[in-house]
């Protein structure tokens, strides 16, 4: 399954921080510290934001990760200095 098929099948939302495309990832033995081997995560392809690492027991953790990632949504007003009411804060 390709990254695009993965994203479409499990319906990953766009990044809540930058609106970029998200993808599933997996810690591969030898890439990072040994204690993270096999952990799965979702990350933004643009800004690098990610979920925490999830260690699957028997099956893939993608359903859990999708739910974690999709809890946040892309704000209508993408201005970094906007407060929750949509007004822009002054510096």
N, CA, C and O atoms as a DFTB+ gen file, in Angstrom:
364 C
 N C O
     1  1       0.843      -1.173       0.000
     2  2       0.000       0.000       0.000
     3  2       0.892       1.241       0.000
     4  3       1.813       1.354       0.808
     5  1       0.610       2.160      -0.906
     6  2       1.406       3.378      -0.992
     7  2       0.961       4.373       0.078
     8  3      -0.083       4.199       0.705
     9  1       1.773       5.426       0.280
    10  2       1.449       6.455       1.260
    11  2       0.099       7.098       0.943
    12  3      -0.691       7.349       1.854
    13  1      -0.178       7.369      -0.339
    14  2      -1.440       7.999      -0.734
    15  2      -2.607       7.070      -0.452
    16  3      -3.631       7.508       0.071
    17  1      -2.468       5.780      -0.793
    18  2      -3.531       4.819      -0.519
    19  2      -3.774       4.714       0.975
    20  3      -4.922       4.656       1.416
    21  1      -2.700       4.689       1.758
    22  2      -2.785       4.641       3.214
    23  2      -3.588       5.822       3.724
    24  3      -4.522       5.656       4.509
    25  1      -3.225       7.013       3.277
    26  2      -3.878       8.232       3.741
    27  2      -5.354       8.243       3.363
    28  3      -6.196       8.629       4.174
    29  1      -5.680       7.822       2.132
    30  2      -7.059       7.809       1.680
    31  2      -7.872       6.756       2.423
    32  3      -9.001       7.024       2.832
    33  1      -7.316       5.568       2.601
    34  2      -8.031       4.482       3.260
    35  2      -8.319       4.818       4.718
    36  3      -9.416       4.553       5.210
    37  1      -7.359       5.390       5.400
    38  2      -7.524       5.684       6.821
    39  2      -7.872       7.148       7.085
    40  3      -7.959       7.568       8.238
    41  1      -8.068       7.908       6.039
    42  2      -8.565       9.282       6.126
    43  2      -7.810      10.159       7.122
    44  3      -8.401      10.678       8.070
    45  1      -6.516      10.322       6.909
    46  2      -5.748      11.241       7.740
    47  2      -6.116      12.673       7.380
    48  3      -6.149      13.040       6.205
    49  1      -6.388      13.465       8.387
    50  2      -6.674      14.878       8.172
    51  2      -5.370      15.602       7.831
    52  3      -4.276      15.083       8.056
    53  1      -5.511      16.800       7.289
    54  2      -4.339      17.631       7.035
    55  2      -3.752      18.067       8.371
    56  3      -4.425      18.014       9.400
    57  1      -2.502      18.494       8.350
    58  2      -1.804      18.912       9.556
    59  2      -2.556      20.066      10.236
    60  3      -2.919      21.041       9.576
    61  1      -2.789      19.960      11.544
    62  2      -3.493      21.030      12.252
    63  2      -2.653      22.290      12.435
    64  3      -3.180      23.336      12.811
    65  1      -1.362      22.199      12.176
    66  2      -0.473      23.342      12.373
    67  2      -0.199      24.108      11.084
    68  3      -0.201      25.339      11.081
    69  1       0.039      23.383       9.981
    70  2       0.396      24.067       8.735
    71  2      -0.523      23.720       7.567
    72  3      -0.430      24.343       6.509
    73  1      -1.408      22.737       7.737
    74  2      -2.305      22.343       6.651
    75  2      -1.659      21.392       5.660
    76  3      -2.237      21.111       4.610
    77  1      -0.463      20.888       5.975
    78  2       0.256      19.978       5.086
    79  2      -0.302      18.558       5.110
    80  3      -1.158      18.225       5.930
    81  1       0.190      17.747       4.215
    82  2      -0.207      16.354       4.104
    83  2       0.471      15.535       5.193
    84  3       1.654      15.719       5.478
    85  1      -0.293      14.628       5.800
    86  2       0.244      13.766       6.848
    87  2       0.484      12.366       6.291
    88  3      -0.135      11.954       5.310
    89  1       1.404      11.641       6.946
    90  2       1.681      10.270       6.532
    91  2       1.948       9.419       7.759
    92  3       2.281       9.937       8.825
    93  1       1.800       8.107       7.605
    94  2       2.144       7.164       8.653
    95  2       3.638       6.871       8.575
    96  3       4.224       6.857       7.492
    97  1       4.242       6.640       9.727
    98  2       5.649       6.282       9.777
    99  2       5.855       5.151      10.764
   100  3       4.986       4.865      11.588
   101  1       7.005       4.513      10.677
   102  2       7.338       3.419      11.577
   103  2       8.830       3.466      11.871
   104  3       9.648       3.610      10.962
   105  1       9.175       3.343      13.141
   106  2      10.584       3.302      13.532
   107  2      11.156       1.952      13.130
   108  3      10.677       0.901      13.555
   109  1      12.179       2.007      12.313
   110  2      12.790       0.796      11.785
   111  2      14.047       0.483      12.599
   112  3      14.801       1.396      12.936
   113  1      14.286      -0.801      12.921
   114  2      15.492      -1.147      13.669
   115  2      16.747      -0.564      13.006
   116  3      16.931      -0.665      11.793
   117  1      17.591       0.040      13.823
   118  2      18.837       0.604      13.329
   119  2      18.758       2.070      12.958
   120  3      19.796       2.726      12.862
   121  1      17.548       2.617      12.743
   122  2      17.403       4.028      12.390
   123  2      17.508       4.931      13.613
   124  3      18.092       6.013      13.545
   125  1      16.940       4.486      14.730
   126  2      16.943       5.278      15.953
   127  2      17.365       4.389      17.107
   128  3      17.850       3.275      16.907
   129  1      17.176       4.891      18.308
   130  2      17.514       4.112      19.500
   131  2      16.700       2.827      19.529
   132  3      15.543       2.827      19.110
   133  1      17.271       1.748      20.007
   134  2      16.647       0.436      20.020
   135  2      15.301       0.348      20.698
   136  3      14.459      -0.456      20.298
   137  1      15.077       1.170      21.732
   138  2      13.800       1.068      22.445
   139  2      12.612       1.563      21.623
   140  3      11.468       1.324      22.009
   141  1      12.847       2.240      20.511
   142  2      11.761       2.724      19.659
   143  2      11.463       1.799      18.481
   144  3      10.543       2.071      17.709
   145  1      12.214       0.720      18.327
   146  2      12.030      -0.190      17.196
   147  2      10.587      -0.690      17.126
   148  3      10.044      -1.192      18.110
   149  1       9.980      -0.546      15.962
   150  2       8.624      -1.032      15.733
   151  2       7.525      -0.054      16.077
   152  3       6.359      -0.318      15.787
   153  1       7.862       1.069      16.687
   154  2       6.851       2.055      17.047
   155  2       6.309       2.719      15.782
   156  3       7.045       2.920      14.816
   157  1       5.036       3.054      15.793
   158  2       4.395       3.711      14.662
   159  2       3.957       5.112      15.069
   160  3       3.772       5.388      16.254
   161  1       3.790       6.000      14.084
   162  2       3.412       7.385      14.342
   163  2       2.818       7.989      13.081
   164  3       2.880       7.387      12.009
   165  1       2.240       9.183      13.208
   166  2       1.787       9.988      12.074
   167  2       2.589      11.270      12.125
   168  3       2.795      11.840      13.197
   169  1       3.046      11.728      10.961
   170  2       3.781      12.988      10.915
   171  2       3.384      13.798       9.692
   172  3       2.932      13.257       8.683
   173  1       3.564      15.108       9.806
   174  2       3.311      16.022       8.700
   175  2       4.522      16.004       7.773
   176  3       5.663      16.089       8.229
   177  1       4.274      15.894       6.496
   178  2       5.353      15.883       5.506
   179  2       5.976      17.267       5.329
   180  3       7.086      17.386       4.811
   181  1       5.264      18.313       5.757
   182  2       5.761      19.673       5.570
   183  2       6.485      20.225       6.797
   184  3       7.647      20.621       6.702
   185  1       5.813      20.255       7.943
   186  2       6.412      20.898       9.119
   187  2       7.009      19.906      10.117
   188  3       7.729      20.316      11.027
   189  1       6.725      18.612       9.963
   190  2       7.310      17.605      10.835
   191  2       6.567      17.360      12.140
   192  3       7.025      16.565      12.961
   193  1       5.426      18.025      12.354
   194  2       4.637      17.756      13.557
   195  2       4.256      16.281      13.564
   196  3       4.036      15.694      12.504
   197  1       4.176      15.677      14.749
   198  2       3.852      14.254      14.796
   199  2       3.085      13.888      16.056
   200  3       3.032      14.644      17.026
   201  1       2.494      12.704      16.007
   202  2       1.866      12.135      17.188
   203  2       2.967      11.525      18.054
   204  3       4.136      11.512      17.669
   205  1       2.590      11.031      19.201
   206  2       3.537      10.274      20.016
   207  2       3.750       8.909      19.350
   208  3       3.023       8.542      18.428
   209  1       4.731       8.178      19.817
   210  2       4.980       6.839      19.305
   211  2       3.969       5.877      19.919
   212  3       3.683       5.943      21.115
   213  1       3.430       4.983      19.091
   214  2       2.504       3.956      19.561
   215  2       3.096       2.612      19.189
   216  3       3.495       2.388      18.046
   217  1       3.148       1.723      20.162
   218  2       3.703       0.394      19.934
   219  2       2.565      -0.599      19.748
   220  3       1.827      -0.874      20.694
   221  1       2.408      -1.147      18.531
   222  2       1.328      -2.104      18.298
   223  2       1.620      -3.428      19.001
   224  3       2.768      -3.868      19.063
   225  1       0.568      -4.057      19.529
   226  2       0.744      -5.352      20.179
   227  2       0.704      -6.481      19.154
   228  3       1.675      -7.226      19.024
   229  1      -0.374      -6.616      18.445
   230  2      -0.498      -7.678      17.452
   231  2      -0.746      -7.104      16.051
   232  3      -0.180      -7.581      15.067
   233  1      -1.576      -6.101      15.975
   234  2      -1.946      -5.495      14.699
   235  2      -1.294      -4.129      14.561
   236  3      -0.606      -3.652      15.463
   237  1      -1.523      -3.522      13.428
   238  2      -1.032      -2.171      13.183
   239  2      -1.727      -1.190      14.124
   240  3      -2.869      -1.408      14.526
   241  1      -1.043      -0.131      14.464
   242  2      -1.589       0.903      15.342
   243  2      -2.216       2.043      14.534
   244  3      -2.542       3.088      15.096
   245  1      -2.385       1.853      13.238
   246  2      -2.822       2.955      12.370
   247  2      -4.199       3.498      12.728
   248  3      -4.415       4.705      12.624
   249  1      -5.131       2.661      13.142
   250  2      -6.462       3.161      13.524
   251  2      -6.350       4.102      14.719
   252  3      -6.956       5.173      14.726
   253  1      -5.583       3.708      15.723
   254  2      -5.396       4.522      16.926
   255  2      -4.693       5.825      16.565
   256  3      -5.085       6.901      17.016
   257  1      -3.657       5.716      15.751
   258  2      -2.914       6.907      15.344
   259  2      -3.785       7.858      14.534
   260  3      -3.725       9.073      14.724
   261  1      -4.593       7.311      13.634
   262  2      -5.497       8.157      12.852
   263  2      -6.423       8.928      13.768
   264  3      -6.626      10.127      13.580
   265  1      -6.990       8.249      14.764
   266  2      -7.901       8.922      15.690
   267  2      -7.185      10.018      16.477
   268  3      -7.742      11.094      16.695
   269  1      -5.955       9.744      16.902
   270  2      -5.171      10.751      17.628
   271  2      -4.909      11.966      16.739
   272  3      -5.105      13.104      17.164
   273  1      -4.466      11.721      15.509
   274  2      -4.111      12.798      14.582
   275  2      -5.334      13.627      14.204
   276  3      -5.264      14.854      14.143
   277  1      -6.446      12.957      13.953
   278  2      -7.636      13.645      13.460
   279  2      -8.424      14.379      14.542
   280  3      -9.397      15.062      14.223
   281  1      -8.034      14.259      15.810
   282  2      -8.720      15.001      16.875
   283  2      -8.551      16.499      16.703
   284  3      -9.413      17.282      17.101
   285  1      -7.447      16.886      16.113
   286  2      -7.202      18.303      15.847
   287  2      -7.582      18.583      14.409
   288  3      -7.493      17.705      13.552
   289  1      -7.999      19.790      14.150
   290  2      -8.349      20.144      12.775
   291  2      -7.570      21.399      12.367
   292  3      -7.066      22.142      13.208
   293  1      -7.490      21.605      11.070
   294  2      -6.813      22.785      10.543
   295  2      -7.691      23.995      10.845
   296  3      -8.855      24.014      10.446
   297  1      -7.173      24.993      11.531
   298  2      -7.974      26.170      11.838
   299  2      -8.330      26.942      10.574
   300  3      -7.572      26.959       9.604
   301  1      -9.507      27.585      10.604
   302  2      -9.924      28.393       9.461
   303  2      -8.962      29.553       9.247
   304  3      -8.635      29.902       8.113
   305  1      -8.518      30.137      10.338
   306  2      -7.587      31.259      10.273
   307  2      -6.205      30.701      10.610
   308  3      -5.927      30.415      11.775
   309  1      -5.341      30.544       9.617
   310  2      -4.036      29.930       9.819
   311  2      -2.982      30.914      10.316
   312  3      -1.796      30.586      10.351
   313  1      -3.405      32.114      10.701
   314  2      -2.465      33.098      11.212
   315  2      -1.923      32.629      12.549
   316  3      -2.715      32.392      13.461
   317  1      -0.605      32.481      12.717
   318  2      -0.044      31.982      13.961
   319  2      -0.381      32.817      15.183
   320  3      -0.429      32.280      16.290
   321  1      -0.614      34.109      15.022
   322  2      -0.902      34.982      16.150
   323  2      -2.394      35.165      16.399
   324  3      -2.786      36.058      17.150
   325  1      -3.226      34.339      15.787
   326  2      -4.661      34.482      16.000
   327  2      -5.067      33.752      17.272
   328  3      -4.597      32.641      17.521
   329  1      -5.929      34.355      18.076
   330  2      -6.425      33.653      19.251
   331  2      -7.644      32.829      18.833
   332  3      -8.001      32.814      17.655
   333  1      -8.280      32.149      19.774
   334  2      -9.384      31.253      19.443
   335  2     -10.593      31.963      18.866
   336  3     -11.399      31.328      18.185
   337  1     -10.750      33.249      19.110
   338  2     -11.879      33.980      18.563
   339  2     -11.643      34.400      17.117
   340  3     -12.546      34.931      16.471
   341  1     -10.430      34.165      16.601
   342  2     -10.122      34.546      15.231
   343  2      -9.492      35.908      15.103
   344  3      -9.066      36.299      14.017
   345  1      -9.426      36.647      16.218
   346  2      -8.811      37.972      16.192
   347  2      -7.298      37.808      16.222
   348  3      -6.782      36.879      16.843
   349  1      -6.605      38.690      15.566
   350  2      -5.134      38.659      15.568
   351  2      -4.616      39.412      16.774
   352  3      -5.007      40.547      17.047
   353  1      -3.720      38.742      17.493
   354  2      -3.096      39.360      18.654
   355  2      -1.973      40.269      18.199
   356  3      -1.290      39.976      17.218
   357  1      -1.783      41.350      18.894
   358  2      -0.656      42.238      18.572
   359  2       0.584      41.740      19.275
   360  3       0.505      41.094      20.321
   361  1       1.722      42.041      18.700
   362  2       2.995      41.560      19.265
   363  2       3.446      42.313      20.450
   364  3       4.497      42.006      21.013
